[in-house]
Amino acid sequence: MTVRVLLFASYAEALGAPSVAVTLPDGATAGDVLAAVRGMAPGRALPPALVAVNQEYARADQRVSEGDEVALIPPVAGG
């Protein structure tokens, strides 16, 4: 299955794009999506991220489905 992943802050910077398509096996979870995206930026120390599936925060063990939109939201700092 393929899910669209929206990237923010350090994740978008590391992958050089605001979003990516990720192909995963059926039964994959939000945590699997996060791990797959982190694997797309080898050698980069990406921070932990909140995960949202279809615009709702999700736990790492929440299953994702074909066509879902997953957002990875790292911590934000500002001043």
SEROFI-39183 format. One record per residue: residue in three letters; residue number from 1; x, y, z of N, C-alpha, C in turn. Coordinates in nm, 4 decimals, decimal comma, padded with zeros to 6 digits. Atoms other than C-alpha are relative to their C-alpha. Layout:
SEROFI-39183
(pt ALA NUM (X Y Z) (X Y Z) (X Y Z))
...
end
This chain:
SEROFI-39183
(pt MET 1 (00,0840 -00,1176 00,0000) (00,0000 00,0000 00,0000) (00,0882 00,1235 00,0000))
(pt THR 2 (-00,0734 -00,1257 00,0049) (00,1058 00,3586 -00,0509) (-00,0750 00,1055 00,0805))
(pt VAL 3 (00,0567 -00,1112 -00,0753) (00,0489 00,6490 00,1873) (00,0792 00,1259 -00,0334))
(pt ARG 4 (-00,0661 -00,1285 00,0221) (00,1269 01,0157 00,1374) (00,0429 00,0524 00,1359))
(pt VAL 5 (-00,0539 -00,0482 -00,1264) (00,3491 01,1582 00,4098) (00,0363 00,1473 -00,0141))
(pt LEU 6 (-00,0313 -00,1422 -00,0044) (00,3535 01,5312 00,4818) (00,1160 00,0203 00,0964))
(pt LEU 7 (-00,1214 -00,0213 -00,0792) (00,6897 01,6494 00,6147) (00,0084 00,1452 00,0436))
(pt PHE 8 (-00,0132 -00,1347 -00,0522) (00,7517 01,9492 00,8350) (00,1377 00,0187 00,0617))
(pt ALA 9 (-00,1238 -00,0430 -00,0660) (01,0576 02,1348 00,9647) (00,1190 -00,0887 -00,0399))
(pt SER 10 (-00,1232 00,0747 00,0272) (01,3663 01,9112 00,9953) (-00,0219 -00,1191 -00,0932))
(pt TYR 11 (00,0273 00,1128 00,0890) (01,1978 01,6210 00,8133) (-00,0062 00,0476 -00,1456))
(pt ALA 12 (00,0060 -00,0549 00,1355) (01,1193 01,8347 00,5069) (00,1386 00,0418 -00,0466))
(pt GLU 13 (-00,1357 -00,0418 00,0343) (01,4707 01,9768 00,5171) (00,0884 -00,1205 -00,0326))
(pt ALA 14 (-00,0843 00,1178 00,0198) (01,6341 01,6336 00,5452) (-00,0309 -00,0716 -00,1308))
(pt LEU 15 (00,0380 00,0706 00,1217) (01,4378 01,4879 00,2534) (-00,0113 00,0921 -00,1208))
(pt GLY 16 (00,0026 -00,0954 00,1099) (01,4331 01,8058 00,0456) (-00,1341 00,0109 -00,0702))
(pt ALA 17 (00,1336 -00,0057 00,0595) (01,0571 01,7945 -00,0107) (-00,1032 00,0179 00,1105))
(pt PRO 18 (00,1054 -00,0162 -00,1005) (00,7333 01,8873 00,1658) (-00,0827 -00,1269 00,0223))
(pt SER 19 (00,0733 00,1264 -00,0161) (00,5913 01,5381 00,1138) (00,0672 -00,1092 -00,0809))
(pt VAL 20 (-00,0507 00,1161 00,0726) (00,6814 01,1879 -00,0015) (-00,1077 -00,1073 -00,0003))
(pt ALA 21 (00,0868 00,1172 00,0025) (00,4937 00,8751 -00,1003) (00,0813 -00,1166 00,0552))
(pt VAL 22 (-00,0681 00,1122 -00,0627) (00,5831 00,5715 00,1093) (-00,0808 -00,1265 -00,0256))
(pt THR 23 (00,0647 00,1285 00,0239) (00,5038 00,2133 00,0108) (00,0358 -00,0946 00,1135))
(pt LEU 24 (-00,0164 00,0882 -00,1157) (00,4527 -00,0269 00,3005) (-00,0863 -00,1237 -00,0181))
(pt PRO 25 (00,0852 00,1191 00,0082) (00,3122 -00,3770 00,3465) (-00,1344 00,0246 00,0692))
(pt ASP 26 (00,1298 -00,0082 -00,0674) (-00,0531 -00,4196 00,4438) (00,0200 -00,0277 00,1481))
(pt GLY 27 (-00,0111 00,0172 -00,1441) (-00,0992 -00,3970 00,8193) (00,1027 00,0912 00,0647))
(pt ALA 28 (-00,1012 -00,0904 -00,0540) (00,1677 -00,1282 00,8598) (-00,0651 00,1004 00,0958))
(pt THR 29 (00,0471 -00,0940 -00,1008) (00,1375 00,1191 01,1453) (00,0599 00,1391 -00,0220))
(pt ALA 30 (-00,0547 -00,1359 00,0048) (00,2009 00,4892 01,1951) (00,1483 -00,0021 00,0367))
(pt GLY 31 (-00,1414 00,0145 -00,0370) (00,5272 00,3890 01,3640) (00,0843 -00,0527 -00,1142))
(pt ASP 32 (-00,0720 00,0520 00,1171) (00,6255 00,1942 01,0530) (00,0232 00,1104 -00,1025))
(pt VAL 33 (-00,0152 -00,1124 00,0928) (00,5658 00,5055 00,8425) (00,1156 00,0882 00,0465))
(pt LEU 34 (-00,1068 -00,0828 -00,0546) (00,7889 00,7100 01,0720) (00,1358 -00,0654 -00,0222))
(pt ALA 35 (-00,1268 00,0714 00,0191) (01,0617 00,4444 01,0585) (00,0421 00,0007 -00,1470))
(pt ALA 36 (-00,0320 00,0004 00,1432) (01,0406 00,4268 00,6777) (00,0537 00,1354 -00,0450))
(pt VAL 37 (-00,0454 -00,1340 00,0383) (01,0763 00,8025 00,6410) (00,1376 00,0279 00,0592))
(pt ARG 38 (-00,1323 -00,0207 -00,0606) (01,3657 00,8141 00,8858) (00,1067 -00,0767 -00,0777))
(pt GLY 39 (-00,0932 00,0786 00,0800) (01,5304 00,5433 00,6747) (00,0329 00,0636 -00,1341))
(pt MET 40 (-00,0240 -00,0702 00,1263) (01,5057 00,7719 00,3714) (00,1046 00,1102 00,0159))
(pt ALA 41 (-00,1006 -00,1031 -00,0270) (01,7533 01,0109 00,5377) (00,1140 -00,0610 00,0803))
(pt PRO 42 (-00,1073 00,0658 -00,0748) (02,0456 00,7869 00,6344) (00,1075 00,1000 00,0422))
(pt GLY 43 (-00,1057 -00,0866 -00,0497) (02,3092 00,9519 00,8453) (-00,0497 00,1287 00,0618))
(pt ARG 44 (00,0573 -00,1213 -00,0593) (02,0735 01,2293 00,9583) (-00,0613 -00,0355 00,1344))
(pt ALA 45 (00,0579 00,0206 -00,1324) (01,9807 01,2526 01,3251) (-00,1312 00,0780 00,0072))
(pt LEU 46 (00,1303 -00,0663 -00,0025) (01,6107 01,3330 01,2949) (-00,0620 -00,0124 00,1384))
(pt PRO 47 (00,0596 00,0032 -00,1329) (01,4227 01,4224 01,6133) (-00,1246 -00,0882 00,0017))
(pt PRO 48 (00,1278 00,0714 -00,0083) (01,1232 01,2286 01,7430) (-00,1087 00,0875 -00,0628))
(pt ALA 49 (00,1075 -00,0776 00,0625) (00,7992 01,3336 01,5772) (-00,1354 -00,0517 00,0455))
(pt LEU 50 (00,1391 00,0398 -00,0169) (00,4300 01,3346 01,6510) (-00,0485 -00,0464 -00,1356))
(pt VAL 51 (00,0544 00,0518 00,1251) (00,2347 01,1427 01,3904) (-00,1504 00,0263 -00,0020))
(pt ALA 52 (00,1434 -00,0179 00,0196) (-00,1075 01,2357 01,2562) (-00,0408 -00,0802 -00,1233))
(pt VAL 53 (00,0540 00,0749 00,1131) (-00,3147 01,0130 01,0293) (-00,1348 00,0620 -00,0357))
(pt ASN 54 (00,1226 -00,0650 00,0471) (-00,5823 01,1858 00,8230) (-00,0423 00,1119 00,0941))
(pt GLN 55 (00,0185 -00,1214 -00,0788) (-00,5471 01,5032 01,0328) (-00,0404 -00,0239 00,1450))
(pt GLU 56 (00,0247 00,0289 -00,1413) (-00,5836 01,3313 01,3721) (00,1254 -00,0644 00,0580))
(pt TYR 57 (-00,1179 00,0596 -00,0620) (-00,2972 01,2572 01,6085) (-00,0205 -00,1493 00,0183))
(pt ALA 58 (00,0081 00,1461 -00,0041) (-00,2174 00,8866 01,6113) (00,1101 -00,0565 00,0885))
(pt ARG 59 (-00,1021 00,0744 -00,0741) (-00,0347 00,6416 01,8325) (00,0840 -00,0787 -00,0994))
(pt ALA 60 (-00,0911 00,0732 00,0888) (00,2586 00,4517 01,6869) (-00,0587 -00,1325 -00,0464))
(pt ASP 61 (00,0550 00,1301 00,0373) (00,0568 00,1285 01,6827) (-00,1284 00,0085 -00,0819))
(pt GLN 62 (00,1207 -00,0143 00,0832) (-00,2340 00,2727 01,4821) (00,0300 -00,0460 -00,1418))
(pt ARG 63 (-00,0189 00,0477 00,1378) (-00,2694 00,0941 01,1502) (-00,0344 00,1093 -00,0997))
(pt VAL 64 (00,0294 -00,0913 00,1097) (-00,2623 00,2930 00,8298) (-00,0533 -00,0813 -00,1167))
(pt SER 65 (00,0620 00,0660 00,1148) (-00,4495 00,2139 00,5102) (00,0412 00,0675 -00,1290))
(pt GLU 66 (-00,0278 -00,0532 00,1338) (-00,3968 00,2642 00,1392) (-00,0654 00,1368 -00,0151))
(pt GLY 67 (00,0537 -00,1332 00,0268) (-00,4376 00,6309 00,0504) (-00,0056 00,0926 00,1200))
(pt ASP 68 (-00,0001 -00,0887 -00,1167) (-00,4071 00,7647 00,4070) (00,1020 00,1119 -00,0188))
(pt GLU 69 (-00,0948 -00,1107 -00,0041) (-00,2366 01,0977 00,4608) (00,0590 00,0030 00,1402))
(pt VAL 70 (-00,0700 00,0052 -00,1283) (00,0232 01,0830 00,7368) (00,0885 00,1241 00,0085))
(pt ALA 71 (-00,0841 -00,1177 -00,0204) (00,1913 01,3930 00,8797) (00,1000 -00,0301 00,1108))
(pt LEU 72 (-00,1042 00,0132 -00,1012) (00,5198 01,3884 01,0699) (00,0326 00,1399 00,0512))
(pt ILE 73 (-00,0113 -00,1319 -00,0587) (00,5423 01,6801 01,3103) (00,1066 -00,0019 00,1087))
(pt PRO 74 (-00,1068 -00,0014 -00,1007) (00,8768 01,7269 01,4880) (-00,0216 00,1160 00,0980))
(pt PRO 75 (00,0103 -00,1108 -00,0959) (00,9187 01,9513 01,7933) (00,0364 00,1317 -00,0696))
(pt VAL 76 (-00,0238 -00,1305 00,0596) (00,9159 02,3200 01,7094) (00,0602 00,0905 00,1071))
(pt ALA 77 (-00,0614 -00,0972 -00,0913) (01,1393 02,5804 01,8692) (-00,0107 00,1373 -00,0630))
(pt GLY 78 (00,0093 -00,1347 00,0555) (01,1111 02,9491 01,8291) (00,0372 00,1031 00,1051))
(pt GLY 79 (-00,0383 -00,1006 -00,0966) (01,1795 03,2750 01,9896) (-00,0680 00,1295 -00,0226))
end
